[in-house]
Amino acid sequence: MQGLPPGWVTDTSGLGRPAQLTALGNGVVPQQAARAVERLAPPLGHCAHGAG
């Protein structure tokens, strides 16, 4: 549902239901993170720090 493989959190041994829900609630949906990096990061090859 959040772009994670089945069992990513629920198949973790020793992690109870409340902790699973906390982990999912505090997580970042991978597709959202990828889009943010796409939008916010400068294009490769245009970094002023690499010029010299």
mmCIF file of the N, C-alpha and C atoms, coordinates in Angstrom:
data_MODEL
# 
_entry.id   MODEL 
# 
loop_
_atom_site.group_PDB 
_atom_site.id 
_atom_site.type_symbol 
_atom_site.label_atom_id 
_atom_site.label_alt_id 
_atom_site.label_comp_id 
_atom_site.label_asym_id 
_atom_site.label_entity_id 
_atom_site.label_seq_id 
_atom_site.pdbx_PDB_ins_code 
_atom_site.Cartn_x 
_atom_site.Cartn_y 
_atom_site.Cartn_z 
_atom_site.occupancy 
_atom_site.B_iso_or_equiv 
_atom_site.pdbx_formal_charge 
_atom_site.auth_seq_id 
_atom_site.auth_comp_id 
_atom_site.auth_asym_id 
_atom_site.auth_atom_id 
_atom_site.pdbx_PDB_model_num 
ATOM 1   N N  . MET A 1 1  ? 0.818  -1.190  0.000   1.00 0.00 ? 1  MET A N  1 
ATOM 2   C CA . MET A 1 1  ? 0.000  0.000   0.000   1.00 0.00 ? 1  MET A CA 1 
ATOM 3   C C  . MET A 1 1  ? 0.868  1.262   0.000   1.00 0.00 ? 1  MET A C  1 
ATOM 4   N N  . GLN A 1 2  ? 1.996  1.230   0.652   1.00 0.00 ? 2  GLN A N  1 
ATOM 5   C CA . GLN A 1 2  ? 2.853  2.408   0.702   1.00 0.00 ? 2  GLN A CA 1 
ATOM 6   C C  . GLN A 1 2  ? 4.064  2.270   -0.219  1.00 0.00 ? 2  GLN A C  1 
ATOM 7   N N  . GLY A 1 3  ? 4.003  1.342   -1.155  1.00 0.00 ? 3  GLY A N  1 
ATOM 8   C CA . GLY A 1 3  ? 5.120  1.157   -2.057  1.00 0.00 ? 3  GLY A CA 1 
ATOM 9   C C  . GLY A 1 3  ? 6.222  0.287   -1.473  1.00 0.00 ? 3  GLY A C  1 
ATOM 10  N N  . LEU A 1 4  ? 5.944  -0.376  -0.379  1.00 0.00 ? 4  LEU A N  1 
ATOM 11  C CA . LEU A 1 4  ? 6.912  -1.263  0.255   1.00 0.00 ? 4  LEU A CA 1 
ATOM 12  C C  . LEU A 1 4  ? 6.541  -2.707  -0.057  1.00 0.00 ? 4  LEU A C  1 
ATOM 13  N N  . PRO A 1 5  ? 7.522  -3.602  -0.093  1.00 0.00 ? 5  PRO A N  1 
ATOM 14  C CA . PRO A 1 5  ? 7.196  -5.001  -0.349  1.00 0.00 ? 5  PRO A CA 1 
ATOM 15  C C  . PRO A 1 5  ? 6.343  -5.579  0.778   1.00 0.00 ? 5  PRO A C  1 
ATOM 16  N N  . PRO A 1 6  ? 5.503  -6.579  0.467   1.00 0.00 ? 6  PRO A N  1 
ATOM 17  C CA . PRO A 1 6  ? 4.690  -7.205  1.507   1.00 0.00 ? 6  PRO A CA 1 
ATOM 18  C C  . PRO A 1 6  ? 5.558  -7.728  2.652   1.00 0.00 ? 6  PRO A C  1 
ATOM 19  N N  . GLY A 1 7  ? 5.142  -7.475  3.869   1.00 0.00 ? 7  GLY A N  1 
ATOM 20  C CA . GLY A 1 7  ? 5.862  -7.955  5.037   1.00 0.00 ? 7  GLY A CA 1 
ATOM 21  C C  . GLY A 1 7  ? 7.023  -7.085  5.470   1.00 0.00 ? 7  GLY A C  1 
ATOM 22  N N  . TRP A 1 8  ? 7.237  -5.944  4.835   1.00 0.00 ? 8  TRP A N  1 
ATOM 23  C CA . TRP A 1 8  ? 8.375  -5.071  5.153   1.00 0.00 ? 8  TRP A CA 1 
ATOM 24  C C  . TRP A 1 8  ? 8.428  -4.751  6.639   1.00 0.00 ? 8  TRP A C  1 
ATOM 25  N N  . VAL A 1 9  ? 7.281  -4.515  7.247   1.00 0.00 ? 9  VAL A N  1 
ATOM 26  C CA . VAL A 1 9  ? 7.217  -4.216  8.680   1.00 0.00 ? 9  VAL A CA 1 
ATOM 27  C C  . VAL A 1 9  ? 6.572  -5.374  9.440   1.00 0.00 ? 9  VAL A C  1 
ATOM 28  N N  . THR A 1 10 ? 5.542  -5.978  8.864   1.00 0.00 ? 10 THR A N  1 
ATOM 29  C CA . THR A 1 10 ? 4.771  -6.983  9.588   1.00 0.00 ? 10 THR A CA 1 
ATOM 30  C C  . THR A 1 10 ? 5.505  -8.302  9.773   1.00 0.00 ? 10 THR A C  1 
ATOM 31  N N  . ASP A 1 11 ? 6.513  -8.591  8.972   1.00 0.00 ? 11 ASP A N  1 
ATOM 32  C CA . ASP A 1 11 ? 7.278  -9.833  9.124   1.00 0.00 ? 11 ASP A CA 1 
ATOM 33  C C  . ASP A 1 11 ? 8.515  -9.657  9.995   1.00 0.00 ? 11 ASP A C  1 
ATOM 34  N N  . THR A 1 12 ? 8.623  -8.545  10.685  1.00 0.00 ? 12 THR A N  1 
ATOM 35  C CA . THR A 1 12 ? 9.762  -8.285  11.565  1.00 0.00 ? 12 THR A CA 1 
ATOM 36  C C  . THR A 1 12 ? 9.493  -8.953  12.908  1.00 0.00 ? 12 THR A C  1 
ATOM 37  N N  . SER A 1 13 ? 10.334 -9.910  13.268  1.00 0.00 ? 13 SER A N  1 
ATOM 38  C CA . SER A 1 13 ? 10.100 -10.639 14.521  1.00 0.00 ? 13 SER A CA 1 
ATOM 39  C C  . SER A 1 13 ? 10.305 -9.720  15.723  1.00 0.00 ? 13 SER A C  1 
ATOM 40  N N  . GLY A 1 14 ? 9.453  -9.890  16.730  1.00 0.00 ? 14 GLY A N  1 
ATOM 41  C CA . GLY A 1 14 ? 9.563  -9.122  17.962  1.00 0.00 ? 14 GLY A CA 1 
ATOM 42  C C  . GLY A 1 14 ? 8.948  -7.738  17.891  1.00 0.00 ? 14 GLY A C  1 
ATOM 43  N N  . LEU A 1 15 ? 8.364  -7.386  16.755  1.00 0.00 ? 15 LEU A N  1 
ATOM 44  C CA . LEU A 1 15 ? 7.754  -6.063  16.610  1.00 0.00 ? 15 LEU A CA 1 
ATOM 45  C C  . LEU A 1 15 ? 6.245  -6.220  16.733  1.00 0.00 ? 15 LEU A C  1 
ATOM 46  N N  . GLY A 1 16 ? 5.674  -5.711  17.827  1.00 0.00 ? 16 GLY A N  1 
ATOM 47  C CA . GLY A 1 16 ? 4.237  -5.824  18.061  1.00 0.00 ? 16 GLY A CA 1 
ATOM 48  C C  . GLY A 1 16 ? 3.440  -4.896  17.165  1.00 0.00 ? 16 GLY A C  1 
ATOM 49  N N  . ARG A 1 17 ? 2.148  -5.096  17.144  1.00 0.00 ? 17 ARG A N  1 
ATOM 50  C CA . ARG A 1 17 ? 1.259  -4.305  16.290  1.00 0.00 ? 17 ARG A CA 1 
ATOM 51  C C  . ARG A 1 17 ? 1.396  -2.799  16.523  1.00 0.00 ? 17 ARG A C  1 
ATOM 52  N N  . PRO A 1 18 ? 1.408  -2.297  17.770  1.00 0.00 ? 18 PRO A N  1 
ATOM 53  C CA . PRO A 1 18 ? 1.570  -0.849  17.955  1.00 0.00 ? 18 PRO A CA 1 
ATOM 54  C C  . PRO A 1 18 ? 2.887  -0.329  17.371  1.00 0.00 ? 18 PRO A C  1 
ATOM 55  N N  . ALA A 1 19 ? 3.963  -1.087  17.536  1.00 0.00 ? 19 ALA A N  1 
ATOM 56  C CA . ALA A 1 19 ? 5.259  -0.662  16.990  1.00 0.00 ? 19 ALA A CA 1 
ATOM 57  C C  . ALA A 1 19 ? 5.247  -0.701  15.463  1.00 0.00 ? 19 ALA A C  1 
ATOM 58  N N  . GLN A 1 20 ? 4.551  -1.679  14.883  1.00 0.00 ? 20 GLN A N  1 
ATOM 59  C CA . GLN A 1 20 ? 4.436  -1.751  13.421  1.00 0.00 ? 20 GLN A CA 1 
ATOM 60  C C  . GLN A 1 20 ? 3.725  -0.509  12.888  1.00 0.00 ? 20 GLN A C  1 
ATOM 61  N N  . LEU A 1 21 ? 2.633  -0.149  13.539  1.00 0.00 ? 21 LEU A N  1 
ATOM 62  C CA . LEU A 1 21 ? 1.877  1.030   13.106  1.00 0.00 ? 21 LEU A CA 1 
ATOM 63  C C  . LEU A 1 21 ? 2.704  2.302   13.262  1.00 0.00 ? 21 LEU A C  1 
ATOM 64  N N  . THR A 1 22 ? 3.478  2.384   14.332  1.00 0.00 ? 22 THR A N  1 
ATOM 65  C CA . THR A 1 22 ? 4.345  3.543   14.534  1.00 0.00 ? 22 THR A CA 1 
ATOM 66  C C  . THR A 1 22 ? 5.393  3.613   13.432  1.00 0.00 ? 22 THR A C  1 
ATOM 67  N N  . ALA A 1 23 ? 6.006  2.475   13.112  1.00 0.00 ? 23 ALA A N  1 
ATOM 68  C CA . ALA A 1 23 ? 7.031  2.444   12.065  1.00 0.00 ? 23 ALA A CA 1 
ATOM 69  C C  . ALA A 1 23 ? 6.456  2.882   10.723  1.00 0.00 ? 23 ALA A C  1 
ATOM 70  N N  . LEU A 1 24 ? 5.269  2.394   10.406  1.00 0.00 ? 24 LEU A N  1 
ATOM 71  C CA . LEU A 1 24 ? 4.635  2.777   9.140   1.00 0.00 ? 24 LEU A CA 1 
ATOM 72  C C  . LEU A 1 24 ? 4.218  4.243   9.149   1.00 0.00 ? 24 LEU A C  1 
ATOM 73  N N  . GLY A 1 25 ? 3.720  4.713   10.281  1.00 0.00 ? 25 GLY A N  1 
ATOM 74  C CA . GLY A 1 25 ? 3.273  6.103   10.370  1.00 0.00 ? 25 GLY A CA 1 
ATOM 75  C C  . GLY A 1 25 ? 4.421  7.087   10.291  1.00 0.00 ? 25 GLY A C  1 
ATOM 76  N N  . ASN A 1 26 ? 5.596  6.694   10.775  1.00 0.00 ? 26 ASN A N  1 
ATOM 77  C CA . ASN A 1 26 ? 6.754  7.585   10.753  1.00 0.00 ? 26 ASN A CA 1 
ATOM 78  C C  . ASN A 1 26 ? 7.597  7.421   9.490   1.00 0.00 ? 26 ASN A C  1 
ATOM 79  N N  . GLY A 1 27 ? 7.229  6.464   8.665   1.00 0.00 ? 27 GLY A N  1 
ATOM 80  C CA . GLY A 1 27 ? 8.014  6.182   7.467   1.00 0.00 ? 27 GLY A CA 1 
ATOM 81  C C  . GLY A 1 27 ? 7.728  7.162   6.340   1.00 0.00 ? 27 GLY A C  1 
ATOM 82  N N  . VAL A 1 28 ? 8.584  7.122   5.359   1.00 0.00 ? 28 VAL A N  1 
ATOM 83  C CA . VAL A 1 28 ? 8.414  7.929   4.154   1.00 0.00 ? 28 VAL A CA 1 
ATOM 84  C C  . VAL A 1 28 ? 8.078  6.981   3.015   1.00 0.00 ? 28 VAL A C  1 
ATOM 85  N N  . VAL A 1 29 ? 7.043  7.305   2.270   1.00 0.00 ? 29 VAL A N  1 
ATOM 86  C CA . VAL A 1 29 ? 6.687  6.497   1.116   1.00 0.00 ? 29 VAL A CA 1 
ATOM 87  C C  . VAL A 1 29 ? 7.810  6.652   0.088   1.00 0.00 ? 29 VAL A C  1 
ATOM 88  N N  . PRO A 1 30 ? 8.427  5.534   -0.338  1.00 0.00 ? 30 PRO A N  1 
ATOM 89  C CA . PRO A 1 30 ? 9.582  5.619   -1.238  1.00 0.00 ? 30 PRO A CA 1 
ATOM 90  C C  . PRO A 1 30 ? 9.339  6.469   -2.491  1.00 0.00 ? 30 PRO A C  1 
ATOM 91  N N  . GLN A 1 31 ? 8.144  6.391   -3.064  1.00 0.00 ? 31 GLN A N  1 
ATOM 92  C CA . GLN A 1 31 ? 7.867  7.175   -4.261  1.00 0.00 ? 31 GLN A CA 1 
ATOM 93  C C  . GLN A 1 31 ? 7.876  8.678   -3.973  1.00 0.00 ? 31 GLN A C  1 
ATOM 94  N N  . GLN A 1 32 ? 7.418  9.066   -2.785  1.00 0.00 ? 32 GLN A N  1 
ATOM 95  C CA . GLN A 1 32 ? 7.437  10.485  -2.420  1.00 0.00 ? 32 GLN A CA 1 
ATOM 96  C C  . GLN A 1 32 ? 8.870  10.965  -2.220  1.00 0.00 ? 32 GLN A C  1 
ATOM 97  N N  . ALA A 1 33 ? 9.692  10.142  -1.583  1.00 0.00 ? 33 ALA A N  1 
ATOM 98  C CA . ALA A 1 33 ? 11.085 10.509  -1.361  1.00 0.00 ? 33 ALA A CA 1 
ATOM 99  C C  . ALA A 1 33 ? 11.818 10.656  -2.691  1.00 0.00 ? 33 ALA A C  1 
ATOM 100 N N  . ALA A 1 34 ? 11.599 9.734   -3.607  1.00 0.00 ? 34 ALA A N  1 
ATOM 101 C CA . ALA A 1 34 ? 12.258 9.795   -4.918  1.00 0.00 ? 34 ALA A CA 1 
ATOM 102 C C  . ALA A 1 34 ? 11.847 11.062  -5.668  1.00 0.00 ? 34 ALA A C  1 
ATOM 103 N N  . ARG A 1 35 ? 10.587 11.393  -5.600  1.00 0.00 ? 35 ARG A N  1 
ATOM 104 C CA . ARG A 1 35 ? 10.098 12.598  -6.287  1.00 0.00 ? 35 ARG A CA 1 
ATOM 105 C C  . ARG A 1 35 ? 10.696 13.860  -5.662  1.00 0.00 ? 35 ARG A C  1 
ATOM 106 N N  . ALA A 1 36 ? 10.810 13.887  -4.347  1.00 0.00 ? 36 ALA A N  1 
ATOM 107 C CA . ALA A 1 36 ? 11.389 15.050  -3.673  1.00 0.00 ? 36 ALA A CA 1 
ATOM 108 C C  . ALA A 1 36 ? 12.843 15.240  -4.087  1.00 0.00 ? 36 ALA A C  1 
ATOM 109 N N  . VAL A 1 37 ? 13.601 14.159  -4.135  1.00 0.00 ? 37 VAL A N  1 
ATOM 110 C CA . VAL A 1 37 ? 15.004 14.258  -4.550  1.00 0.00 ? 37 VAL A CA 1 
ATOM 111 C C  . VAL A 1 37 ? 15.086 14.727  -6.001  1.00 0.00 ? 37 VAL A C  1 
ATOM 112 N N  . GLU A 1 38 ? 14.213 14.189  -6.843  1.00 0.00 ? 38 GLU A N  1 
ATOM 113 C CA . GLU A 1 38 ? 14.161 14.597  -8.251  1.00 0.00 ? 38 GLU A CA 1 
ATOM 114 C C  . GLU A 1 38 ? 13.933 16.101  -8.384  1.00 0.00 ? 38 GLU A C  1 
ATOM 115 N N  . ARG A 1 39 ? 13.002 16.608  -7.598  1.00 0.00 ? 39 ARG A N  1 
ATOM 116 C CA . ARG A 1 39 ? 12.612 18.018  -7.705  1.00 0.00 ? 39 ARG A CA 1 
ATOM 117 C C  . ARG A 1 39 ? 13.601 18.972  -7.032  1.00 0.00 ? 39 ARG A C  1 
ATOM 118 N N  . LEU A 1 40 ? 14.223 18.542  -5.935  1.00 0.00 ? 40 LEU A N  1 
ATOM 119 C CA . LEU A 1 40 ? 15.017 19.453  -5.128  1.00 0.00 ? 40 LEU A CA 1 
ATOM 120 C C  . LEU A 1 40 ? 16.514 19.399  -5.396  1.00 0.00 ? 40 LEU A C  1 
ATOM 121 N N  . ALA A 1 41 ? 17.016 18.274  -5.876  1.00 0.00 ? 41 ALA A N  1 
ATOM 122 C CA . ALA A 1 41 ? 18.452 18.132  -6.092  1.00 0.00 ? 41 ALA A CA 1 
ATOM 123 C C  . ALA A 1 41 ? 18.861 18.797  -7.402  1.00 0.00 ? 41 ALA A C  1 
ATOM 124 N N  . PRO A 1 42 ? 20.021 19.437  -7.423  1.00 0.00 ? 42 PRO A N  1 
ATOM 125 C CA . PRO A 1 42 ? 20.489 20.028  -8.678  1.00 0.00 ? 42 PRO A CA 1 
ATOM 126 C C  . PRO A 1 42 ? 20.853 18.913  -9.653  1.00 0.00 ? 42 PRO A C  1 
ATOM 127 N N  . PRO A 1 43 ? 20.763 19.182  -10.945 1.00 0.00 ? 43 PRO A N  1 
ATOM 128 C CA . PRO A 1 43 ? 21.127 18.165  -11.936 1.00 0.00 ? 43 PRO A CA 1 
ATOM 129 C C  . PRO A 1 43 ? 22.582 17.753  -11.772 1.00 0.00 ? 43 PRO A C  1 
ATOM 130 N N  . LEU A 1 44 ? 22.886 16.504  -12.025 1.00 0.00 ? 44 LEU A N  1 
ATOM 131 C CA . LEU A 1 44 ? 24.254 16.005  -11.937 1.00 0.00 ? 44 LEU A CA 1 
ATOM 132 C C  . LEU A 1 44 ? 25.138 16.735  -12.933 1.00 0.00 ? 44 LEU A C  1 
ATOM 133 N N  . GLY A 1 45 ? 26.356 16.989  -12.551 1.00 0.00 ? 45 GLY A N  1 
ATOM 134 C CA . GLY A 1 45 ? 27.296 17.668  -13.448 1.00 0.00 ? 45 GLY A CA 1 
ATOM 135 C C  . GLY A 1 45 ? 27.293 19.174  -13.313 1.00 0.00 ? 45 GLY A C  1 
ATOM 136 N N  . HIS A 1 46 ? 26.384 19.727  -12.536 1.00 0.00 ? 46 HIS A N  1 
ATOM 137 C CA . HIS A 1 46 ? 26.300 21.181  -12.391 1.00 0.00 ? 46 HIS A CA 1 
ATOM 138 C C  . HIS A 1 46 ? 26.641 21.644  -10.995 1.00 0.00 ? 46 HIS A C  1 
ATOM 139 N N  . CYS A 1 47 ? 27.339 20.830  -10.232 1.00 0.00 ? 47 CYS A N  1 
ATOM 140 C CA . CYS A 1 47 ? 27.702 21.176  -8.865  1.00 0.00 ? 47 CYS A CA 1 
ATOM 141 C C  . CYS A 1 47 ? 28.951 22.056  -8.864  1.00 0.00 ? 47 CYS A C  1 
ATOM 142 N N  . ALA A 1 48 ? 28.858 23.225  -8.272  1.00 0.00 ? 48 ALA A N  1 
ATOM 143 C CA . ALA A 1 48 ? 29.994 24.156  -8.239  1.00 0.00 ? 48 ALA A CA 1 
ATOM 144 C C  . ALA A 1 48 ? 31.141 23.620  -7.403  1.00 0.00 ? 48 ALA A C  1 
ATOM 145 N N  . HIS A 1 49 ? 30.862 22.764  -6.442  1.00 0.00 ? 49 HIS A N  1 
ATOM 146 C CA . HIS A 1 49 ? 31.914 22.226  -5.573  1.00 0.00 ? 49 HIS A CA 1 
ATOM 147 C C  . HIS A 1 49 ? 32.831 21.269  -6.309  1.00 0.00 ? 49 HIS A C  1 
ATOM 148 N N  . GLY A 1 50 ? 32.355 20.673  -7.389  1.00 0.00 ? 50 GLY A N  1 
ATOM 149 C CA . GLY A 1 50 ? 33.159 19.707  -8.134  1.00 0.00 ? 50 GLY A CA 1 
ATOM 150 C C  . GLY A 1 50 ? 34.093 20.370  -9.144  1.00 0.00 ? 50 GLY A C  1 
ATOM 151 N N  . ALA A 1 51 ? 33.861 21.634  -9.430  1.00 0.00 ? 51 ALA A N  1 
ATOM 152 C CA . ALA A 1 51 ? 34.700 22.336  -10.419 1.00 0.00 ? 51 ALA A CA 1 
ATOM 153 C C  . ALA A 1 51 ? 36.053 22.680  -9.793  1.00 0.00 ? 51 ALA A C  1 
ATOM 154 N N  . GLY A 1 52 ? 37.080 22.584  -10.563 1.00 0.00 ? 52 GLY A N  1 
ATOM 155 C CA . GLY A 1 52 ? 38.342 22.951  -9.949  1.00 0.00 ? 52 GLY A CA 1 
ATOM 156 C C  . GLY A 1 52 ? 39.384 23.009  -10.935 1.00 0.00 ? 52 GLY A C  1 
# 
